[in-house]
Amino acid sequence: MSQPSILLSGFADEAANQKTLDQQFSAFAALGMRYFSIRFVDAGSGIKNVMTLSDAELEIVKSKMDEYGLLVSSIGSPIGKVKLCDVEDGTKTPYRPFASYIKDEVPRACELANFFNCKLIRGFSFYHPKGSNLEDHVNQATEQVGQIAEICDQHGLTYGLEVEANLVGQNAEVLAAMHRNINHEALVLIFDGGNLVTMGYSSEEVFEQYKLMKPGLGWLHIKDFLKPSTTKGEHVDEDALKHFVPADIGDSGHREIFQDLATFLPELESRMSARGVPGVFVDLEPHVKGGGQFGGFSGPDGFGVALRALCGVCDSAGINYQLRNFADIQDSRGF
Protein backbone atom coordinates (compact mmCIF):
# COMPACT_ATOMS: atom_id res chain seq x y z
CA MET A 1 0.00 0.00 0.00
CA SER A 2 1.38 3.41 -0.98
CA GLN A 3 1.89 6.14 1.59
CA PRO A 4 -0.90 8.71 1.91
CA SER A 5 0.10 11.95 0.21
CA ILE A 6 -0.50 15.67 0.54
CA LEU A 7 0.15 18.60 -1.75
CA LEU A 8 2.42 21.21 -0.19
CA SER A 9 1.44 24.83 -0.71
CA GLY A 10 1.93 28.12 1.08
CA PHE A 11 1.20 31.83 1.12
CA ALA A 12 4.02 33.03 -1.11
CA ASP A 13 3.81 36.64 0.08
CA GLU A 14 5.11 35.48 3.47
CA ALA A 15 8.42 34.45 1.87
CA ALA A 16 9.14 37.82 0.23
CA ASN A 17 10.65 40.85 1.93
CA GLN A 18 8.94 43.34 -0.41
CA LYS A 19 6.29 40.94 -1.79
CA THR A 20 7.42 41.32 -5.41
CA LEU A 21 6.61 38.47 -7.75
CA ASP A 22 10.26 37.59 -8.34
CA GLN A 23 10.95 37.47 -4.61
CA GLN A 24 7.91 35.30 -3.91
CA PHE A 25 8.38 32.93 -6.80
CA SER A 26 12.16 32.56 -6.59
CA ALA A 27 11.88 31.70 -2.89
CA PHE A 28 9.19 29.09 -3.57
CA ALA A 29 11.02 27.61 -6.53
CA ALA A 30 14.26 27.39 -4.53
CA LEU A 31 12.44 25.67 -1.66
CA GLY A 32 11.03 23.11 -4.11
CA MET A 33 7.41 24.24 -3.92
CA ARG A 34 5.06 23.71 -6.84
CA TYR A 35 1.90 25.36 -5.49
CA PHE A 36 1.18 28.65 -3.75
CA SER A 37 -1.80 30.52 -2.36
CA ILE A 38 -1.99 33.99 -3.81
CA ARG A 39 -2.81 36.90 -1.49
CA PHE A 40 -0.66 40.07 -1.55
CA VAL A 41 1.55 40.76 -4.57
CA ASP A 42 3.53 43.55 -6.13
CA ALA A 43 3.21 43.03 -9.87
CA GLY A 44 4.95 46.32 -10.61
CA SER A 45 2.45 48.88 -9.30
CA GLY A 46 2.81 48.45 -5.56
CA ILE A 47 1.56 45.84 -3.10
CA LYS A 48 -2.07 44.88 -3.69
CA ASN A 49 -4.42 42.18 -2.54
CA VAL A 50 -5.08 39.76 -5.37
CA MET A 51 -8.71 40.90 -5.39
CA THR A 52 -7.66 44.36 -6.61
CA LEU A 53 -5.18 43.43 -9.33
CA SER A 54 -5.85 44.85 -12.78
CA ASP A 55 -6.14 42.66 -15.87
CA ALA A 56 -2.65 43.71 -16.94
CA GLU A 57 -1.22 42.83 -13.54
CA LEU A 58 -2.95 39.44 -13.60
CA GLU A 59 -1.32 38.66 -16.92
CA ILE A 60 2.07 39.58 -15.45
CA VAL A 61 1.45 37.24 -12.51
CA LYS A 62 0.50 34.38 -14.79
CA SER A 63 3.54 34.94 -17.00
CA LYS A 64 5.81 34.87 -13.96
CA MET A 65 4.12 31.70 -12.72
CA ASP A 66 4.98 30.01 -15.99
CA GLU A 67 8.56 31.27 -15.76
CA TYR A 68 9.02 29.79 -12.28
CA GLY A 69 6.90 26.67 -12.82
CA LEU A 70 4.27 27.45 -10.18
CA LEU A 71 0.55 26.77 -9.84
CA VAL A 72 -2.08 28.43 -7.64
CA SER A 73 -3.64 26.19 -4.99
CA SER A 74 -6.15 28.71 -3.63
CA ILE A 75 -7.20 32.33 -3.78
CA GLY A 76 -6.25 33.78 -0.39
CA SER A 77 -9.21 36.11 -0.41
CA PRO A 78 -10.43 38.28 2.48
CA ILE A 79 -14.03 37.24 1.75
CA GLY A 80 -15.98 37.15 5.01
CA LYS A 81 -13.34 39.10 6.95
CA VAL A 82 -15.65 42.05 7.44
CA LYS A 83 -18.19 43.03 10.06
CA LEU A 84 -21.45 41.14 10.10
CA CYS A 85 -23.31 44.21 11.41
CA ASP A 86 -22.84 47.94 10.85
CA VAL A 87 -21.99 48.54 14.50
CA GLU A 88 -19.19 50.64 15.97
CA ASP A 89 -17.39 48.29 18.35
CA GLY A 90 -13.96 49.87 18.71
CA THR A 91 -12.28 47.61 16.16
CA LYS A 92 -10.73 48.64 12.85
CA THR A 93 -12.57 45.92 10.92
CA PRO A 94 -14.54 47.36 7.98
CA TYR A 95 -18.22 46.79 7.28
CA ARG A 96 -19.57 46.00 3.82
CA PRO A 97 -23.31 45.77 3.06
CA PHE A 98 -23.87 42.13 2.19
CA ALA A 99 -26.07 42.82 -0.83
CA SER A 100 -23.26 44.63 -2.62
CA TYR A 101 -20.63 42.28 -1.19
CA ILE A 102 -22.31 39.22 -2.64
CA LYS A 103 -22.79 41.01 -5.96
CA ASP A 104 -19.24 42.30 -6.40
CA GLU A 105 -16.63 40.76 -4.10
CA VAL A 106 -17.58 37.09 -4.23
CA PRO A 107 -17.93 36.90 -8.04
CA ARG A 108 -14.58 38.68 -8.32
CA ALA A 109 -12.91 35.99 -6.21
CA CYS A 110 -14.51 33.36 -8.43
CA GLU A 111 -13.26 35.06 -11.58
CA LEU A 112 -9.74 35.06 -10.16
CA ALA A 113 -9.88 31.38 -9.22
CA ASN A 114 -10.92 30.43 -12.73
CA PHE A 115 -8.30 32.75 -14.23
CA PHE A 116 -5.61 30.95 -12.26
CA ASN A 117 -7.18 27.53 -12.90
CA CYS A 118 -7.54 26.69 -9.21
CA LYS A 119 -10.60 25.29 -7.47
CA LEU A 120 -10.38 26.75 -3.97
CA ILE A 121 -11.20 30.10 -2.39
CA ARG A 122 -10.09 30.70 1.19
CA GLY A 123 -12.57 32.79 3.21
CA PHE A 124 -14.03 33.57 6.60
CA SER A 125 -17.28 33.65 8.58
CA PHE A 126 -17.68 37.39 9.41
CA TYR A 127 -17.00 39.31 12.61
CA HIS A 128 -19.80 39.66 15.11
CA PRO A 129 -19.67 42.91 17.15
CA LYS A 130 -16.92 42.85 19.76
CA GLY A 131 -18.39 42.06 23.16
CA SER A 132 -21.68 40.73 21.79
CA ASN A 133 -23.08 37.25 22.34
CA LEU A 134 -21.67 35.01 19.61
CA GLU A 135 -24.74 32.77 19.54
CA ASP A 136 -26.93 35.74 18.59
CA HIS A 137 -25.11 36.04 15.26
CA VAL A 138 -24.59 32.44 14.12
CA ASN A 139 -27.79 32.26 12.08
CA GLN A 140 -27.02 35.42 10.09
CA ALA A 141 -23.44 34.33 9.43
CA THR A 142 -24.65 30.88 8.39
CA GLU A 143 -27.13 32.37 5.92
CA GLN A 144 -24.49 34.61 4.37
CA VAL A 145 -21.84 31.90 4.11
CA GLY A 146 -24.41 29.63 2.48
CA GLN A 147 -25.01 32.24 -0.22
CA ILE A 148 -21.26 32.55 -0.80
CA ALA A 149 -20.93 28.78 -1.17
CA GLU A 150 -23.73 28.73 -3.71
CA ILE A 151 -22.07 31.38 -5.87
CA CYS A 152 -18.76 29.52 -5.66
CA ASP A 153 -20.51 26.33 -6.75
CA GLN A 154 -22.04 28.11 -9.75
CA HIS A 155 -18.46 28.85 -10.86
CA GLY A 156 -17.30 25.27 -10.25
CA LEU A 157 -15.41 26.26 -7.10
CA THR A 158 -15.26 25.41 -3.40
CA TYR A 159 -15.29 27.87 -0.50
CA GLY A 160 -13.05 27.06 2.46
CA LEU A 161 -14.05 28.51 5.82
CA GLU A 162 -11.01 29.10 8.05
CA VAL A 163 -11.15 28.86 11.83
CA GLU A 164 -9.81 32.09 13.31
CA ALA A 165 -10.07 34.31 16.38
CA ASN A 166 -12.87 36.86 16.84
CA LEU A 167 -14.94 35.61 13.90
CA VAL A 168 -18.30 33.92 14.24
CA GLY A 169 -16.56 30.70 13.19
CA GLN A 170 -13.87 30.97 15.85
CA ASN A 171 -14.06 27.35 16.97
CA ALA A 172 -14.83 23.92 15.60
CA GLU A 173 -18.19 23.66 17.34
CA VAL A 174 -19.58 26.69 15.52
CA LEU A 175 -17.92 25.87 12.20
CA ALA A 176 -19.12 22.27 12.26
CA ALA A 177 -22.67 23.42 12.98
CA MET A 178 -22.51 25.96 10.16
CA HIS A 179 -21.24 23.29 7.80
CA ARG A 180 -24.03 20.87 8.77
CA ASN A 181 -26.76 23.50 8.51
CA ILE A 182 -25.61 24.90 5.18
CA ASN A 183 -25.18 21.34 3.88
CA HIS A 184 -23.61 22.35 0.58
CA GLU A 185 -20.88 20.39 -1.19
CA ALA A 186 -19.18 23.66 -2.18
CA LEU A 187 -18.44 24.48 1.47
CA VAL A 188 -15.54 22.95 3.39
CA LEU A 189 -13.65 23.88 6.54
CA ILE A 190 -10.00 24.89 6.92
CA PHE A 191 -8.22 23.71 10.05
CA ASP A 192 -5.52 26.00 11.55
CA GLY A 193 -4.01 24.80 14.81
CA GLY A 194 -1.99 27.96 15.40
CA ASN A 195 -5.09 30.12 15.21
CA LEU A 196 -6.74 27.96 17.87
CA VAL A 197 -3.73 28.18 20.19
CA THR A 198 -3.82 31.99 20.00
CA MET A 199 -7.31 31.75 21.50
CA GLY A 200 -6.10 29.79 24.52
CA TYR A 201 -6.66 26.19 23.41
CA SER A 202 -4.26 23.55 24.75
CA SER A 203 -2.68 20.88 22.55
CA GLU A 204 -5.26 18.35 23.69
CA GLU A 205 -8.10 20.76 22.97
CA VAL A 206 -6.71 21.61 19.53
CA PHE A 207 -6.73 17.91 18.66
CA GLU A 208 -10.38 17.67 19.70
CA GLN A 209 -11.15 20.74 17.57
CA TYR A 210 -9.47 19.06 14.58
CA LYS A 211 -11.59 15.92 15.08
CA LEU A 212 -14.79 17.99 15.22
CA MET A 213 -13.84 19.60 11.90
CA LYS A 214 -13.06 16.34 10.08
CA PRO A 215 -16.59 15.76 8.69
CA GLY A 216 -16.36 19.10 6.87
CA LEU A 217 -12.61 19.38 6.44
CA GLY A 218 -11.24 20.48 3.07
CA TRP A 219 -7.65 21.46 3.68
CA LEU A 220 -5.24 22.64 6.38
CA HIS A 221 -3.34 25.83 7.13
CA ILE A 222 -0.09 25.33 9.01
CA LYS A 223 1.14 27.78 11.59
CA ASP A 224 1.88 27.27 15.27
CA PHE A 225 2.06 29.31 18.44
CA LEU A 226 3.58 29.20 21.91
CA LYS A 227 2.54 30.65 25.26
CA PRO A 228 -0.88 32.10 24.48
CA SER A 229 -1.97 34.86 26.85
CA THR A 230 -5.64 34.72 25.89
CA THR A 231 -8.32 32.87 27.81
CA LYS A 232 -10.81 30.97 25.66
CA GLY A 233 -13.79 33.12 24.79
CA GLU A 234 -11.92 36.43 25.13
CA HIS A 235 -11.38 38.84 22.26
CA VAL A 236 -7.89 38.27 20.82
CA ASP A 237 -5.66 41.28 20.16
CA GLU A 238 -4.22 39.96 16.91
CA ASP A 239 -1.72 42.81 16.58
CA ALA A 240 -0.12 41.72 19.86
CA LEU A 241 0.52 38.10 18.83
CA LYS A 242 4.27 37.53 18.85
CA HIS A 243 4.90 33.85 19.55
CA PHE A 244 4.31 32.16 16.19
CA VAL A 245 6.69 29.24 15.66
CA PRO A 246 7.27 26.34 13.21
CA ALA A 247 4.86 23.41 13.36
CA ASP A 248 7.25 21.05 15.17
CA ILE A 249 7.72 23.14 18.32
CA GLY A 250 4.40 24.87 19.00
CA ASP A 251 1.43 24.10 21.23
CA SER A 252 -0.88 22.87 18.44
CA GLY A 253 0.24 19.25 18.66
CA HIS A 254 0.75 18.87 14.93
CA ARG A 255 2.51 15.51 15.27
CA GLU A 256 -0.55 13.87 16.83
CA ILE A 257 -2.86 15.60 14.36
CA PHE A 258 -0.83 14.42 11.37
CA GLN A 259 -0.72 10.86 12.69
CA ASP A 260 -4.50 10.89 12.59
CA LEU A 261 -4.52 12.72 9.26
CA ALA A 262 -2.44 9.93 7.71
CA THR A 263 -5.33 7.50 8.19
CA PHE A 264 -7.94 10.06 7.13
CA LEU A 265 -6.21 11.24 3.94
CA PRO A 266 -7.78 8.68 1.55
CA GLU A 267 -11.29 9.80 2.55
CA LEU A 268 -10.31 13.47 2.41
CA GLU A 269 -8.63 13.07 -0.96
CA SER A 270 -11.77 11.43 -2.34
CA ARG A 271 -13.86 14.29 -0.96
CA MET A 272 -11.72 16.94 -2.61
CA SER A 273 -11.20 15.11 -5.91
CA ALA A 274 -14.99 15.09 -6.28
CA ARG A 275 -14.72 18.89 -6.32
CA GLY A 276 -12.03 18.85 -9.03
CA VAL A 277 -9.17 19.51 -6.61
CA PRO A 278 -5.93 17.63 -7.48
CA GLY A 279 -5.37 16.42 -3.89
CA VAL A 280 -5.30 17.49 -0.26
CA PHE A 281 -3.52 20.80 0.18
CA VAL A 282 -1.52 21.61 3.28
CA ASP A 283 -0.93 25.33 3.12
CA LEU A 284 1.94 26.95 5.04
CA GLU A 285 1.14 30.33 6.59
CA PRO A 286 3.86 30.37 9.25
CA HIS A 287 3.94 34.00 10.52
CA VAL A 288 7.30 33.18 12.16
CA LYS A 289 8.45 36.81 11.94
CA GLY A 290 5.08 38.30 12.79
CA GLY A 291 1.38 38.09 12.07
CA GLY A 292 -1.82 40.04 12.42
CA GLN A 293 -5.43 40.26 11.38
CA PHE A 294 -4.87 40.56 7.64
CA GLY A 295 -1.59 38.75 7.00
CA GLY A 296 1.80 37.69 8.27
CA PHE A 297 5.49 37.57 7.44
CA SER A 298 8.17 34.91 7.60
CA GLY A 299 10.82 36.02 5.10
CA PRO A 300 12.58 33.58 2.78
CA ASP A 301 14.67 32.20 5.64
CA GLY A 302 11.76 31.87 8.04
CA PHE A 303 9.61 30.21 5.40
CA GLY A 304 12.37 27.70 4.73
CA VAL A 305 12.61 26.86 8.42
CA ALA A 306 8.82 26.45 8.62
CA LEU A 307 8.75 24.22 5.52
CA ARG A 308 11.45 21.92 6.85
CA ALA A 309 9.59 21.67 10.16
CA LEU A 310 6.38 20.70 8.35
CA CYS A 311 8.22 18.10 6.27
CA GLY A 312 9.61 16.64 9.49
CA VAL A 313 6.10 16.36 10.94
CA CYS A 314 4.93 14.64 7.74
CA ASP A 315 7.90 12.25 7.82
CA SER A 316 7.15 11.25 11.40
CA ALA A 317 3.50 10.56 10.49
CA GLY A 318 4.34 8.59 7.34
CA ILE A 319 2.73 11.15 5.04
CA ASN A 320 4.24 11.57 1.59
CA TYR A 321 4.82 14.94 -0.08
CA GLN A 322 6.74 16.05 -3.13
CA LEU A 323 9.33 18.77 -3.59
CA ARG A 324 11.05 19.53 -6.86
CA ASN A 325 14.01 17.33 -7.69
CA PHE A 326 16.68 16.97 -10.37
CA ALA A 327 14.31 15.12 -12.69
CA ASP A 328 12.09 18.22 -12.73
CA ILE A 329 15.06 20.35 -13.73
CA GLN A 330 15.96 17.87 -16.45
CA ASP A 331 12.39 18.00 -17.77
CA SER A 332 12.53 21.81 -17.94
CA ARG A 333 15.72 21.56 -20.02
CA GLY A 334 14.17 19.08 -22.40
CA PHE A 335 16.32 16.08 -21.37
N, C-alpha and C positions, 0 to 999 in steps of 0.2 A: 504494500500500500504506500502510495506517495505521500510525502509530507504535506500538510495543509499549507496553503500559501496566501500571502497578502500582497497588495500593491502598495509600495512606499510612495508617499507624496509629501508635500509640505507647502507652507506659505512662503513663497520665494522672496517676498519683500522683507521677511525677517533676516535673510542672509545677505542683505545689501546695505552698505553704509549710507548711500544716497538714494537707494531704491531705483536706480537706472536699470534698464533692461539688460544691458551687458553685465552689470554687476550681479543681478539676480541670476541670470541664466548661466554665466560662467561659473558661479559658485555651485549651482545645482549640477551642471555638467561635470565639474571636477569631482564632486562628491559621488557621482555615479547615479544621480537621480534621473528618472525618465518622465515623471509626472510632477506637476505643481498645481497648487490652488492659487488663482490669480485674485489679488485684492488691490494693493496700492502699487502703482507703477509710474515711472517717469519715462514717457516715450518720446521725450524731446521738448515738451512744453510745460515742465514742472510736474510735481507729484500729484496724481489724481487717483481717486477710487475708480476701479474698473467701470463702475456704473456711469461715470461721466466722461469716458474717453470718446473722442470724436471718431468718425469713420476712418479718417486718415491715420489717426493714432492706432486704431485697432489693426489696420493693415500692417503698420510697422511692427506691432507686437507679434502678429502671426508670422511675418517674415523672419523675425529674430528667433521665434520658436523653431522654425524650420532649420535655421542656421545652426542652432545648438542642439537640435534633435530632441525637443521637449514637447509634451502633450499636457493639456489642461485636464485635471481630475475634477475640479469643481469651481464654480464661481463663488468666491468668498464675499458674497453680497452682505450689505447691512440690512437686508429686508427684515422687518420685525424688530429692529433695534431702535424703536421710537416709542414715545409715550402712547399708551392705550387711551388715555383721557386727556383732554385739554385742561389740565390742572397745574397750577404753579405749586411745585413741591420742593423747591430749593435745589433741584438738580439741574444740570446743564443739558439733559437729554431733550432733543427736539420733539415736537408733536407734529404729526402730519394727518390731516383728515383722511380717513380710510377710503372714502369714495374716490378721491383723486389718487391715493396711494395705489389702490388696486387697479386703477386705470392706467397709470403711468409707470410706476416703479417696478411692479412685478412683471409686466410684459417686457420691460427693458431687460431685466435679468434673464428672462427666457430667451430673448433675442441674442444676448451675449453667449449664453450656453450653447445655442445652436450654431452661432458663428464659430465658436471654438471647438465644436464637435464633442462636447462633453455632456453628460447626462444628469449632473448633480448641481443643485444650488444650495449653498449653505445659508441658513437663516435663523431667525429667532422668534420668540413668542410674546413680544411686547412688554413694556415696563408698566406695571400698575403704579399708581401714585405712591411715592415714598411715605411710609408710615400707615398706609391703608391696609385693610384686611385682604390678604391675598385671595381667599376663597370667594370674595365678592366679585372678583374680576375674571375668574377662570372661564365662565361661560362666554363672555364677550371675546376673550382671547381665543378660545376654541373655535368660535364661529368665524373669526377673521382668518385664523390659520387654515381652517377648512377651505375657505374661498381661495387662499393662496395655492393650496395643494391642487385644487381643481384647475386653476389656470396653468400651473406647471404641467399637469397631466395633459391638458389640451395641446401643449407644445412638445409632448413626448418626454417630459422631464420629471425628476423627483426632487421634492423639497425636503431637506434635512434640517431638523429642529435641534439646535444645540442647547445642552444644559449649561446654564450660566447664572451667576449671581444677579440678584435684584430683578430679574425678569419674572413674569408669571411662571414660566417653565424653569424654575430654579432648582428643582429636584426631580428625581425619577418618579416619585409618586404622582406628581402633577402631570409630568410629561407622558407617563404611561396612560393616565386617564384621558388626556387629550387625544392621544393616539387611538385608544379604543373607541372613544366617542366620535371622532371624525371618521374613522374606519374607511380610509381611502388608501389605495395601494401606492399613490404618489406621495405619501407622507411617511418619512422614516425619522428615527431619532439618532442624534450624534452624541456619543458618550465622550466626556472629557473629565478625567479624574482630577487633574490639576484644578479645574474650576470648582469642583466639589470640595477639595481640600481648603481652598480659600474661604469657603463658607463655614468651616469648622468641622467638617466630617473627618472622622478617623479612617485609618486604612481599612478596618473591618467594615465600617459603614459605607465607604466608597465601593467596596466589593458587593455589598448588598444592593447599592444603587445600580451598579452595572447589571446585576442579575434581574432587577426589576425592569430595566430598559431592553433586555434581550428580545422580548417578543416584538418590539418595534424597531430594533436596532438596524441602522443602515451602514454607518461607518464610524470610525473613531478619530478623535483629535488627541494628540499626545503632547501634553505638557505636565509638569509636576511642580509641587510646592512643598515647602517645609515651614514648620512653626507658625501655623495660622493664628492670628490674634482675634479672629471673629468667632462669636458664639452662634451656633445654628439659629437661623431665623432673624438675625440682625441684618441691617443694611450693610453691605460691604463697600468700603471706600476703595474703589478699584485703583485710584491714582496712588494709593499708599502701599500697594502690594509690591514687595521687594524680594521675596524669597522663592522665586521660580528657579527650578533646578532640572537637570536631566532626569529621564524617566526611571533610571536605575537607583536613584538615591533619595527620592521624595517620599511623601507620606501617602501617595495614592495606592501603593501596593500593586504596581503594574505587573510584577512577576506572577503573582497569584491570578490576576485577571487574565493574563495572556495564557497561562496554563489552562484555564477554562475556555478561553477563546479558541485554543487549538482544537478542542473537540467540537466546538460550535461552528467553526468556519465552513464546513461543507453545507450546512443548512443556510448560513448567512450568504454564502456565495450563490447558492441557488436562488435565494430571495432577490439578490441584486441583479443577477443575470437576467431574471425575468423582466427587469426594468431596463435592460439594454446596457447595463454597466459591466465593464470588462472584468471585474473582480471585486474584492473587498479592499477598499482604500483605508490605509492608516496614515493619517495626515499630521505631520509634525508642525506644531505651532509653539515652539519651546519657550519664548519670552525670557531666555536665560540672562539677558542684559536689561530686562525691563518690560513691563506690560501694563496696559490700562484698558479702559472701556472699549476703545475702538481700534486696538492693534497692539503689537508688541515688537520687540527687537532682540535679535540674537547675534547679529554680525556673522560674517562667513566662518570665523573660528568657532563661535558659540554654536552655530548651526551644525558644524561638523562634530563637535563634542556631543550634541544632543542626538544626532543621527547614529553615531557609534554606540551610544547608550541604548537607544531603541533596538538596534541590531543585536546587542548583547541580550536584551530581554527576550527578543524573538528566538535567538539561539537556545537560550535556556528552556524555552517552552516548546522547542521542536517545531517552530513555525518558519516556513521557507519564505524568502524574499529575494528579489533580484536587483543587483546593482550592475551598472555597465561594466563590461570586461573587454579583454583584448579582441575577442571575436567581433564585438560591436564596432570597434575601431577598424578592424579589417573590412567589415561590411561597408563602412562609410567610405573606404578607399577603393572599393570595387575589387577586393581580393577574391 
